[in-house]
Amino acid sequence: MSLQTFQTVEYVDWFRNYWHDIEYDLAISGIHPVSQKELNIQIDDLNFGKTLFYGHPRLVELISEIYGVEKNEILITSGSTQANYLICALLISEGDEVIVEHPVYTPLLDVVKLFKPKVKLLERKFEEGYKLNLDRLNEIVNQNTKMMVFTNIHNPSGNMMDTQTLKSIAKIAEENNIFVLSDEVYRDFILEKSPPVFSSLTKLGISTCSLSKFYGAGALRVGWAMCDPNLVEKARLLNDYILVTNSCAGELYGAMILENRNWFVEKVNEIWSKNYPLLKDWVEGRNELEWIPPMCGVIGFPRLKNVDSMKLTELLLKKYNTLISPGQFFGAGKHIRIGFGGDEDKLRKGLENVGLALDEMNRS
Ligand SMILES: Cc1ncc(COP(=O)(O)O)c(C=O)c1O
């Protein structure tokens, strides 16, 4: 019997082996998971048989209010992973050209590659503070370009695109008839002067988002895409092959979480004011590291001057019960990604462990 084989999503495959049993988790890229108890929310009664084909109405209503999009522009999915998959499946055909930012959250590149396009990487350079360079984008766009893909906030660097840059990208997209997949799973972390949801700037834009990062609720698997209603319709039909509808409990909890958005705003502000200075002082106090500080969010992406990031990660796992994300999963092997969205004391101890492992590697 022969089976279809698909390219393994290396990062997800690697991550799931270590994530659950680790003491010092500096790999997670959102705030650390929150619980029903912490939020003081509870479902009193739930009808298990009532199928909500297009998302729980309250969930859709809240997304519409918070993100400023019409209800018919919202496609509820199982995490932004599924939203990204559906959009790529609908828009990319074999041989199309697709522009993808680099460094990149490699699962995003993997899902693009699944549909066999010609991929062109758009470099976001350390020396340019990881800004998305519009001149370089203009140089690589041509009549075969079908789509471009970026994250805002950028995973892994934490660079944030301002409204003007987003408008310029929308203009390039319209001039060249290119779809734009803007993965905005971290955008909620921009608490001040938040730029618009990209899909509100052009009909060719698709923004994807979820409850996994800012809301610390990845295991609920609630996400969504925001895009032109025609595309929403097509994605719903495609989704009839995969999921038909989401979990009713997930969607109801999702709505309750969004109703508590202010709680998360406070929590994220507190994390930023306590944990970010810890990370900043630590990175800037280590000779073998250099970095572009993140503009917001809860991840930093230091570059190692002379240490192999995978070897460092392996040593941390083996000896220090500490998990970081090695740069190779972002196509940048000299870097490490450090998440600081959890407990302050654990972050302090986790960073101390990374320091000890670096000292050990420097000696050998
Ligand atoms: C850029 C990006 N997109 C999507 C995801 C997947 O998130 P979700 O839990 O919403 O599927 C992640 C998770 O790390 C991510 O970093």
The ligand as an SDF file (V2000), in Angstrom:
LIG
                    3D

 16 16  0  0  0  0  0  0  0  0999 V2000
    3.1500   33.5520   12.5750 C   0  0  0  0  0  0  0  0  0  0  0  0
    2.3210   32.4410   13.1370 C   0  0  0  0  0  0  0  0  0  0  0  0
    1.2150   32.0760   12.4990 N   0  0  0  0  0  0  0  0  0  0  0  0
    0.4490   31.0810   12.9630 C   0  0  0  0  0  0  0  0  0  0  0  0
    0.7610   30.4060   14.1180 C   0  0  0  0  0  0  0  0  0  0  0  0
   -0.1330   29.2910   14.5840 C   0  0  0  0  0  0  0  0  0  0  0  0
   -1.0240   29.7320   15.5250 O   0  0  0  0  0  0  0  0  0  0  0  0
   -2.4640   29.0620   15.8030 P   0  0  0  0  0  0  0  0  0  0  0  0
   -2.3710   28.4970   17.1640 O   0  0  0  0  0  0  0  0  0  0  0  0
   -3.4090   30.2050   15.7210 O   0  0  0  0  0  0  0  0  0  0  0  0
   -2.7300   28.0420   14.7610 O   0  0  0  0  0  0  0  0  0  0  0  0
    1.9070   30.7610   14.8300 C   0  0  0  0  0  0  0  0  0  0  0  0
    2.2870   30.0410   16.0610 C   0  0  0  0  0  0  0  0  0  0  0  0
    3.3850   30.1200   16.5610 O   0  0  0  0  0  0  0  0  0  0  0  0
    2.7090   31.8080   14.3230 C   0  0  0  0  0  0  0  0  0  0  0  0
    3.8220   32.1920   14.9470 O   0  0  0  0  0  0  0  0  0  0  0  0
  1  2  1  0
  2  3  1  0
  2 15  2  0
  3  4  2  0
  4  5  1  0
  5  6  1  0
  5 12  2  0
  6  7  1  0
  7  8  1  0
  8  9  2  0
  8 10  1  0
  8 11  1  0
 12 13  1  0
 12 15  1  0
 13 14  2  0
 15 16  1  0
M  END
$$$$
